[in-house]
Amino acid sequence: MPFERSERLRRLPPYLFAEIDRRKRELIKQGKDLVNLGVGDPDLPAFKLVRDALKAALDEPGVHSYPPDNGLPEFREAIARWYQRRAGAKVDPEREIRPVIGSKEGIGHLPLAVLNPGDVALIPDPGYPPYRSGTEFAGGVPYFLPLRRENGFLPDLDAIDPQVLKRAKILYVNYPNNPTGAVAPESFYRKVIDFARKHGLLVVHDAAYSEMWYDEKPPLFLQFDGAKEVGVEFHSLTKTYNMAGWRVGWVAGNPEVVSALGDLKTNLDSGVFSAIQKAAVVALEKGDEDQTALRKVYQRRRDLFVAGMRKAGWPVEPMKATFYVWTQVPKGTGSIEFCRRVLEEGHVVTTPGVGFGPSGEGFFRVSLTSSEERIQEAVGRLAKLAY
């Protein structure tokens, strides 16, 4: 018998673009050589010291049992030490930290713990799709904050409708930013904290790319006075330690919000596999040298792509952080139309900007998660397409 999807699921747009994914699979079946610069999925393995730590942990007594609801103490303590070392921020490992099954899971579930139906969430546009989907699933109302190039891809908080602010409960912030690669200055975080305090907002800072920087280390939300009063910060080991499939990250900050998400998760999942948490401790404590080397890999890839595209006449700018390049499509062309053309004619997979929200129209995103050789191949193919 037929079953209908729920209304909450039907309200959502396709996750990025199912049609392009479908066409990609068809071309692969036809034997076409595609260069995949679409999904932000690291192509390199997790660091050897982390892999070795996982192997060793698998033989430890009790590791295959359910983990503690609030995560292994040694993982939470390693996170607290990382904050102190990285930003001079003090975070209580008992009350202010909770492991999550990748930051995507935590971000997607948080609205269920803090929003009531009809509450508004202020969402960056373009932005990571789970900000919207998590809000919708909780019965909340998304309100998009345009990120404009002329404003450094920062939201204009002063332009938010006062009537919307009366219903708003969450303000999502994400820097270094996906998909634009923008980095926020310290002054922005201070303004966000003051703004949240004034309007009774919960700040949710997605810091998944905080260690993917090239020129200058970006600030963390929790390093600023008052941050824990008004918000939380999510981190992921996916990008910075090449641990995408491991699904491990954390939320830290306001203890009431951390506790609320923890209570929700207790009803929905059984936590992160203990062996992975043990390996994550090694990543945080001993992975700095490998992480520095990884940044250099992505910087070489970025510079190779940008230089090649500029030589071909494309107005591409180097990003200060993340492993993405965010640039404009040719005038008079929609982002979906452009990415479809690039796929069909150049056999290069890219992501249309509108998939990240209405203000992403006119842009496309390239993910530098392929080898230098493959990036060079992609540049050669793209250069043949007139800008």
Steps between C-alpha positions, in 0.01 A plus 500: 500500500627853430624719783532876491798690628441724800419863441821604676705299254306623198567862601872458445672552165716213369825470694712710268415362159377149443475554125870580467588200718283280281663628183844453653425132561372461144819648353714271715303200373573621147870483579557876515799620701354745751706727721301531822532846653152486647464355850732613779618146575874476581683276252793432733494241784485582868842564648702184566533571872120523521448179303751323724321630809170359372656159435645491851173612658309218335674249727438687825261339752147637493550713190222321309236581763273802482699818573396735784215730398717809542804346329826362634651724771840489328348631175320787674815585692706497179249740343529733799880496476476567125290811563748627757794436269333627183326813624560543871135409558392320817229239447377268775533139373223382736226751426592688182609231251310219331624273218278478193489255210657755270405867523230451234307272733528740793408805295204320345365382835557813708179678388295207631647573842457878509233610249123493529270500195489848348831614647730667248856397423726757336694312232793619286425499128685337334559250777533138602164330421448333845445843656178518304401133509553470876287810550224367275495160670454672837205702370706818497497772236820574303582865439789548260780751557665583165878477489624751243847525351503876557449436874774241526235226502393608850131536586361848554348449844368857512285435192291224662131583524418593864180294482703197398741557787213480749441138394862404443668248731811385310769685307722270291853619431764311299859622463719410327199480274362224284453562210660845462831437679466832684660562840337722764701760697499515879276807491226295334492245783480775760209655314327162473530447876359845579223453242403160642495631856279794397247287313505181706652286222690175517812525283595175327848530356598232249880487517556189288767681295674686782834327433479520119672839469791623288616848593388572854343279767132600533341568840262262674165615635564359847817702550297819549357626827129427525497233229398216733224720641326516162615206291671179405758398245512185288823340382571205276805282443381432144691763305793576725605141568361325188251308715184551294368144526586470867217739600637674805487857624373697797288786627637732767381808680186593692443216748119518483502465122763226508287315756182544294664357189642219712156409635362496146783282373452255786157431351623476142847343486759316706797728450831476318676161497749504788794390284442798272489735799832357620653556157357853498691571821824413319399724207444799730808440713756393241368597156627858470798416277289291262235770499755764399615277214138449392440875480800529270351233273177694466680829457696357206177372349330836551786692342516257208130532428484877542809569288381270223152648487628858507734422212195379307321828571274391785467754789583255778614620843703292747311419819660574837369178652315171433580273206241664275511758224183712468473702184248655265354326198504684165251784477162402368539138614326335796711297740317172429517558125871580525590197713299278269695635202832448679396143574372420151769675295801497730425190708583693817268476803440829681224622733246769400493786748122514521512160669621683811215751497342769281794741538733234363352550156762631260782305665642149493720312745807290429629255760877445496472138612678350200870461425703777338510294182121476488457868586736587215288283271184677619658841436590395146145390431341808654737729309349374177159628605468870427435709812 
